Structure formats: structure tokens, C-alpha cells
Amino acid sequence: MDSLLFTLIKDKNWDEALIHIQSFIKENKNNIQQILKERHEANLNSFELAVCLKAPQELLEEMIRIDKSLPTSHDPFGLTALHIGCLNGATLNAVKLILQDHPHLASQLDDDNKSPLHHAVEHACTSASGDGDFYIDVLQALCLAAPDMVHIRDKSGVTPIDFVQDCKAEVDVDSILFQKLDIVYKVLSVTSIYLYRTNKQRWERQNVTLQKVLQILQEK
């Protein structure tokens, strides 16, 4: 099948990629969806690669217009474009575009039991060592879409909050990196506090005992 589209996206040749898609629609309507889903390097399809490489919104929207199932498809490891994108620093606009029609994807877990928030936190902690943005806007968007994910444990038993705390433990508390990681932690902890308060109100209405609350929290 045609791999030119994947190559154009890999080279960040956005204008040519869009032209190629549009010309393909005219000439090979029946094959364009298959081409978009074709998997190449690292088991990525063209849409997932475009999300990872911060493609323009127009290109992502055109791909979804052609095949609305692209955001919900997953690779052999259970990763959706949202998982893969968050791990690789996808833009806030791309994340919002995917969640716009598929908000449930913020709660979807891959084969390692990781949510998009797990992957976004990993990227945030990695990018915090640089001088630029360290992904706070995306973390906030994911926490808003699926706040429960802050407490979800992956196959290793690690929550997104645990991951940040582990990273903080490895750096000097007086460093700028520690301060950045602490901001990441606070975004997650605010969400965790919100969940606790929401649950607390529900527990109080149901007359749940303190012992039961502690049991529930231990099971998180």
C-alpha cells in the first residue's frame, strides 16, 4: 500500500501531506481509509504519527473527517492515538480534538493498564528538565476529562501521582527541576482532593463509616 503519506508526515511536510490526502480522496476513495490505518514504523499509523509530531489542526481534522474511527483505533499494545500522543508531547489542541467526540478515551487503559494521564505525566516529568513548556495544560485537560485516572494503578502498581513523587525523590529539592515537578504533582493532587471531597459528600449521605472509607482508599 501507499506509504508516501506516512513519509510526508514523518518529514513534517504538512502541506504536501494534506494535498496528498485530498488528491487520494478524488482518485482512490475506497482505499484512503485503509491507507490512513496502515501501520509502519513502531506500529504507528499516519494519524498517530501526525498527533505525535504536532501536525496542524487542519490535517488532523481532515484525517478524522475521512475516517472517524481513527481516534478510537489502537495498536497491538492497546495504545490509542491519545495514549501515544500524550507520551510524545501532543499539543493541547490535538488532545481536545480527540476528546471532543470521544471523551471516554481519557479513561481508556492500554495493555499495561496505563491511561493517557499516565503517559502525559511521564512526558511532563521528562520535559520538565528542559526550558520550555512541561505539559501542564494537557495534564489539566486530562484531569478534567477523567479525574478518576489520578488514582488508577498500572500493572506495576504505580499511579500518575506515584510517578511524579518518584521523580521528585531523585532530584535536589532546591533545583528548578524539583519546582517544576512539584507543579505537576500539585495539578494531580488538586484533582485527587476534588475526588476525595466529592466522595466524602457521597459517603456522608450514605452514612459510610470511617473504617469503610479507609478500606476504599486502600483499594485505590
SENU-327003 format. One record per residue: residue in three letters; x, y negated, z negated of N, C-alpha, C in turn. Coordinates in steps of 0.001 Angstrom, whole numbers, padded with zeros to 6 digits, always signed. Atoms other than C-alpha are relative to their C-alpha. Example, Ala and Ser with C-alpha at 12.3 -4.5 7.8 and 13.67 -1.06 7.14 Angstrom:
ALA+000890+001190+000000+012300+004500-007800+000900-001200+000000
SER-000820+001190+000060+013670+001060-007140-000770-001090-000730
//
This chain:
MET+000832+001208+000000+000000+000000+000000+000866-001257+000000
ASP-000707+001269-000115+000921-003653+000282+000576-000434-001337
SER-000645+000456+001233+003466-004745-002361+000480-001442+000124
LEU-000454+001365-000209+004098-008202-000896-000575-000936-001063
LEU+000630+000855+001012+001627-009794-003324+000754+000083-001317
PHE-000740-000191+001253+003452-008312-006313+001346-000717+000065
THR-001307+000638-000181+006770-009570-004925-000121-001522-000059
LEU+000213+001450+000008+005415-013078-004347-000245-000509-001418
ILE+000273+000391+001387+004132-013208-007914+001261+000136-000845
LYS-001247-000204+000732+007373-011807-009278+000965-001154+000239
ASP-000874+001130-000359+009218-014617-007460-000622-001348-000362
LYS+000738+001217+000373+006675-017150-008812-000274-000895+001204
ASN+000351+000725-001225+005820-018127-005268-001523-000116+000041
TRP+001432+000045+000256+002345-019163-006352-000825-000381+001236
ASP+000765+000442-001166+001187-020977-003225-000114+001115+001037
GLU+000014-001089-000981+002180-018111-000935-000836+001181-000487
ALA+000795-001098+000560+000591-015584-003293-001490-000264+000204
LEU+001412+000355-000181-002722-017431-003146-000403+000091+001466
ILE+000267-000082-001436-002544-017757+000638-000094+001458+000441
HIS-000016-001420-000361-001717-014051+000918-001300+000679-000416
ILE+001253-000585+000477-004745-013091-001175-001162-000442+000890
GLN+001114+000528-000793-007071-015341+000784-000008+000541+001425
SER-000070-000560-001354-005822-014068+004141-000378+001474-000011
PHE+000314-001422+000107-006161-010493+002946-001508+000212-000127
ILE+001453-000090+000147-009795-011130+001998-000671-000016+001371
LYS+000583+000132-001335-010546-012114+005591+000263+001233+000862
GLU-000410-001080-000905-008676-009232+007205-000265+001410-000548
ASN+000105-001351+000585-008979-006325+004735-000850-000034-001271
LYS+000865+000153+001167-011933-006896+002448-000051+001251-000868
ASN+000180-001246+000743-012157-003251+001445+001241+000407-000798
ASN-001237-000443+000644-008524-002958+000354+000536-000960-001068
ILE-000591+000996+000886-007883-006139-001643-000104+000387-001474
GLN+000142-000400+001401-009248-004757-004936+001005+001085-000361
GLN-000975-001060+000251-007070-001677-004641+001409-000569-000107
ILE-001327+000636+000025-004026-003855-003931+000221-000736-001318
LEU-000122+000732+001255-004717-006001-006994+000245+000939-001184
LYS-000134-000947+001110-004871-002899-009206+001234+000888+000111
GLU-001198-000822-000201-001788-001231-007732+001027-000274-001077
ARG-001007+000174+001048+000856-000633-010396+001404+000178+000588
HIS-001361+000002-000531+004509-001365-009679+001000+000073-001156
GLU-001024-000015+001046+007468-002174-011932-000628-000099-001375
ALA+000457+000014+001390+006928-001490-015646-001498+000269-000119
ASN+001418-000346-000011+003464-000143-014787-000920-001218+000047
LEU+000802+001212-000087+002233-003685-014140-000727-000092+001335
ASN+000647+000351-001260-000365-004653-011592+000191-001501+000239
SER-000255+001391-000374-000375-008030-009851-000629-000998-000974
PHE+000671+000903+000924-002865-009626-012249+000759-000077-001322
GLU-000736-000021+001268-000981-008551-015364+001322-000754+000120
LEU-001263+000703-000217+002289-009809-013895-000235-001506+000097
ALA+000316+001428-000142+000678-013132-012974-000285-000637-001359
VAL+000284+000503+001352-000593-013553-016545+001300-000156-000788
CYS-001282+000028+000727+002856-012732-017975+000892-001155+000447
LEU-000906+001011-000561+004635-015179-015670-000612-001397+000055
LYS+000624+001326+000117+002260-018064-016435-000416-000564+001366
ALA+000497+000433-001315+000689-018230-012983-001030-001110-000161
PRO+001016+001063+000060-001511-021253-012184-001396+000579-000191
GLN+001368-000429+000283-005106-021011-013316-000746+000366+001270
GLU+000706-000243-001262-006332-021157-009713+000250+001406+000525
LEU-000333-001336-000487-004506-017951-008824-000667+001076-000847
LEU+000632-000978+000900-005766-016068-011881-001505+000052+000229
GLU+001443+000049-000233-009322-017222-011258-000380+000670+001312
GLU+000282-000627-001295-009152-016116-007623+000072+001518-000097
MET-000131-001449+000185-007972-012654-008648-001225+000571-000711
ILE+001162-000480+000752-010789-012287-011174-001268-000102+000841
ARG+001164+000138-000876-013309-013559-008634-000107+001188+000945
ILE-000026-001143-000922-012248-010748-006290-000339+001298-000725
ASP+000226-001231+000770-012268-008074-008999-000165-000355-001472
LYS+000301+000411+001369-013985-008886-012292+000473+001012-001044
SER-000441-001022+000958-012679-005660-013854+001480-000123-000357
LEU-001437+000114+000255-009028-006801-013812+000335-000272-001473
PRO-000344+000255+001397-009050-008232-017360-000244+001199-000919
THR+000343-001122+000880-010577-005046-018789+000735+001289+000338
SER-000760-001210-000335-008380-002513-016996+001222+000095-000900
HIS-001152-000177+000885-005499-001032-018957+001029+000917+000637
ASP-001084-000802-000550-002151+000558-018228+000038+001363-000685
PRO-000038-001337+000598-001138+004140-019168+000209+000003-001521
PHE-000229+000088+001446-000342+002927-022705-001135-000731-000716
GLY+001157+000635+000603-003727+001356-023312+000082-001502-000104
LEU-000184+001446+000051-002494-002195-022789-000833-000696+001076
THR+000705+000834-000972-004772-004743-021137+000893-001174+000385
ALA-000762+001196-000386-003578-007904-019416+000157-000948-001180
LEU-000086+000866+001180-004307-009714-022693+001109+000471-000935
HIS-001100-000545+000815-002009-007395-024691+001357-000373+000610
ILE-001275+000196-000686+000766-007638-022117+000331-001488+000083
GLY-000214+001437-000103+000304-011362-021624+000434-000611-001322
CYS-000348+000548+001316+000428-012152-025342+001421+000383-000400
LEU-001364-000431+000326+003636-010151-025727+001032-000803+000788
ASN-000941+000700-000878+005202-012147-022897-000241-001501+000096
GLY+000160+001446+000042+004008-015635-023735-000988-000575+000986
ALA+001031+000531-000903+000915-016031-021556-000514-001337-000525
THR+000463+001325+000394-000497-019545-021570-001337+000069-000730
LEU+001291+000085+000695-003419-020610-023740-001141+000034+001005
ASN+001053+000009-001015-005444-021253-020583-000284+001398+000542
ALA+000186-001371-000488-004857-017697-019370-000729+000846-001036
VAL+000645-000743+001089-005836-016267-022754-001479-000368-000078
LYS+001385+000447+000051-009006-018371-022805-000790+000489+001211
LEU+000665-000471-001213-009816-017385-019218-000426+001465-000155
ILE+000308-001424+000188-009661-013691-020116-001104+000189-001040
LEU+000973-000156+001087-011646-014092-023340-001358-000612+000335
GLN+001234+000704-000365-014254-016299-021673-001142+000956+000291
ASP+001036-000974-000341-016178-013363-020235+000178+001335-000718
HIS-000282-001268+000680-014589-010615-022330+000539-000242-001409
PRO-000491+000303+001349-014338-011796-025962+000384+001231-000804
HIS-000310-001233+000735-014240-008175-027153+001449+000436+000182
LEU-001381-000414-000250-010744-007822-025672+000951-000455-001113
ALA-000835+000453+001116-009343-009757-028642+000066+001050-001098
SER+000050-001055+001017-010310-006742-030768+000439+001361+000526
GLN-000354-001293-000584-009198-004013-028379+001400+000415-000418
LEU-001281-000524+000461-006361-001811-029621+000641+000868+001073
ASP-000705-000843-000965-003693-000200-027451+000328+001350-000638
ASP-000288-001352+000503-002301+003317-027915+000849-000003-001275
ASP-000752+000133+001252-000069+002051-030745-000833-000676-001080
ASN+000938+000618+000930-003147+000643-032490+000293-001482-000222
LYS-000313+001424+000093-001965-002891-031797-001030-000823+000767
SER+000911+000941-000642-004313-005743-030992+000820-001043+000766
PRO-000724+001103-000627-003412-008692-028760+000667-000918-001034
LEU-000588+000841+001046-002779-010585-032008+001336+000561-000469
HIS-001292-000612+000352-000037-008092-032969+001079-000448+000995
HIS-000978+000325-001044+001688-008770-029650+000300-001498+000035
ALA-000210+001452+000012+001177-012534-029846+000880-000414-001172
VAL-000835+000294+001174+002699-012596-033336+001444+000387+000266
GLU-001363-000415-000338+005699-010657-032083+000660-001035+000912
HIS-000559+001017-000890+006167-013195-029287+000266-001293-000757
ALA-000165+001236+000773+005673-016102-031690+001252+000051-000861
CYS-001171-000140+000870+008322-014785-034064+001296-000006+000805
THR-001173-000003-000869+010737-014225-031191+000278-001392+000546
SER-000188+001312-000611+010157-017609-029570+000255-001089-001032
ALA-000244+000991+001053+010392-019406-032930+001476-000334-000146
SER-001441+000248+000092+014172-019106-032662+000477-001022+001028
GLY-000364+000983-001014+014135-021470-029660-000436-001407-000374
ASP+000322+001403+000261+013496-025180-029323-001429-000372+000403
GLY+001310+000369-000526+010122-025078-027593-001158+000505-000835
ASP+001228-000457+000635+006586-024002-028398+000162+001430-000500
PHE-000088-001369+000487+006265-020923-030551-001375+000626-000222
TYR+001227-000780-000212+002733-019867-029659-001113-000199-001012
ILE+001015+000222+001013+000635-021368-032438-001394-000123+000615
ASP+001309+000201-000616-002168-022376-030059-000664+001321+000384
VAL+000552-001310-000374-002594-018810-028781-000375+000802-001244
LEU+000320-000695+001248-002454-017363-032295-001326-000498-000568
GLN+001239+000576+000516-005221-019738-033365-001198+000457+000825
ALA+001096-000435-000876-007342-018805-030346-000378+001452-000264
LEU+000260-001418+000260-006981-015084-031053-000623+000214-001373
CYS+000576-000108+001346-007707-015522-034759-001453-000458-000002
LEU+001375+000480-000101-010838-017474-033876-000880+001035+000694
ALA+000771-000988-000769-011953-014802-031389-000233+001287-000777
ALA+000108-001275+000722-011296-011827-033670+000774-000082-001312
PRO-000721+000199+001261-010346-012814-037241+000361+001286-000723
ASP-000282-001270+000684-010502-009217-038486+001347+000602+000392
MET-001239-000609-000481-007386-008398-036459+001212-000324-000888
VAL-001143+000308+000883-005125-010055-039070+000251+001122-000986
HIS-000129-001085+000981-005755-007016-041288+000151+001381+000640
ILE-000096-001302-000676-005524-004276-038650+001439+000498-000030
ARG-001327-000610+000059-002599-001902-039115+000279+000781+001279
ASP-000376-000788-001173-000733-000486-036138+000387+001413-000445
LYS-000327-001388+000341+000479+003127-036029+001092+000108-001049
SER-001050+000012+001032+003402+002162-038254-000503-000584-001312
GLY+000578+000556+001214+001038+000662-040819+000256-001481-000188
VAL-000378+001410+000085+002066-002922-040025-001127-000892+000530
THR+000972+000998-000453-000438-005794-039843+000754-001177+000615
PRO-000683+001201-000511+000316-009041-037980+000647-000826-001110
ILE-000567+000757+001125+000861-010721-041366+001260+000681-000512
ASP-001190-000746+000440+003289-007970-042408+001189-000289+000906
PHE-001084+000201-000967+005303-008510-039231+000681-001345-000242
VAL-000579+001323+000256+005757-012214-039945+000787-000004-001304
GLN-000683-000038+001291+006681-011564-043556+001339+000728+000100
ASP-001260-000728-000204+009308-009037-042476+001027-000884+000709
CYS-000907+000908-000710+010781-011604-040073+000518-001097-000925
LYS-000401+001047+000943+010826-014282-042771+001046+000514-000987
ALA-000916-000580+000985+012663-011931-045123+001425+000136+000534
GLU-001312-000205-000613+015547-011670-042652+000732-001294+000324
VAL-000643+001276-000337+016306-015392-042298+000169-000859-001249
ASP-000277+000928+001091+017643-018141-044549-001227-000870-000267
VAL+001202+000748+000348+014798-019853-046428+000137-001500+000277
ASP-000220+001423-000269+016379-023250-045743+000137-000308+001490
SER-000193+000189-001445+016561-022734-041980-001272-000501+000672
ILE+001142+000436-000799+014324-024288-039335-000810+001212+000461
LEU+000687-001212-000431+013520-020766-038150-000963+000481-001082
PHE+000880-000420+001096+012107-019915-041587-001243-000887-000040
GLN+001132+000934+000023+009934-023032-041460-000986+000306+001121
LYS+000874-000342-001126+008600-022057-038033-000764+001290-000285
LEU+000651-001270+000323+007888-018502-039159-001058-000198-001077
ASP+000960+000269+001065+006135-019889-042204-001275-000627+000565
ILE+001180+000574-000659+003813-021880-039924-000825+001115+000633
VAL+000693-001157-000580+002994-018660-038065-000742+000750-001098
TYR+000615-000705+001126+002314-016991-041414-001241-000738-000500
LYS+001120+000776+000527+000032-019826-042527-001216+000064+000912
VAL+001125-000159-000936-002079-019564-039366-000744+001297-000287
LEU+000606-001301+000277-002673-015896-040163-000623+000046-001392
SER+000503-000052+001375-003121-016401-043898-001289-000799-000157
VAL+001247+000772+000032-005780-019083-043355-001155+000858+000494
THR+001021-000910-000528-007704-016556-041284-000339+001074-001022
SER+000206-001031+001016-007214-013925-043983-000831-000537-001166
ILE+000757+000622+001096-008512-016303-046665-001453-000207+000409
TYR+001361+000177-000517-011530-017117-044494-000766+001318-000064
LEU+000655-001311+000028-012305-013419-044167-000337+000409-001421
TYR+000246-000370+001399-011952-012888-047905-001203-000754-000549
ARG+001106+000805+000525-014312-015756-048711-001334+000417+000599
THR+001219-000465-000663-016838-014566-046145-000464+001317-000604
ASN+000333-001296+000588-016686-011020-047520-000431-000145-001451
LYS+000320+000211+001413-016781-012301-051101-001456-000421-000166
GLN+001392+000434+000064-020081-014050-050459-000948+001174+000248
ARG+000837-001173-000303-021488-010867-048943+000009+000984-001152
TRP-000106-000925+001133-020164-008741-051808-000826-000479-001189
GLU+000756+000546+001126-021718-011079-054358-001496+000186+000200
ARG+001427-000203-000288-025091-010867-052627-000395+001450-000210
GLN+000271-001430+000126-024808-007082-052726+000369+000545-001376
ASN-000397-000394+001353-023613-007041-056360+001099+001061-000002
VAL-001126-000930-000061-020414-005207-055410+000930-000265-001179
THR-000864+000154+001166-018153-004578-058431+001422-000355+000412
LEU-001395+000337-000252-014554-005818-058727+000786+001249+000402
GLN-000690-001254-000335-013360-002203-058621-000229+000380+001460
LYS+000319-000316-001390-015134-001711-055293+000717-000964+000941
VAL-000699+000982-000815-013635-004951-053913+001466+000390+000155
LEU-001402-000397-000049-010120-003794-054818+000197+001239+000873
GLN-000070-001211-000840-010793-000439-053171-000095-000367+001468
ILE+000171+000429-001396-011971-002144-049980+001266-000669+000506
LEU-001208+000714-000409-008911-004410-049888+001177+000952+000190
GLN-001101-000969-000135-006551-001463-050388-000124+000809+001283
GLU+000240-000784-001216-008135+000275-047415+000259-000805+001264
LYS-000237+000857-001171-007450-002715-045110+001341+000335+000643
//
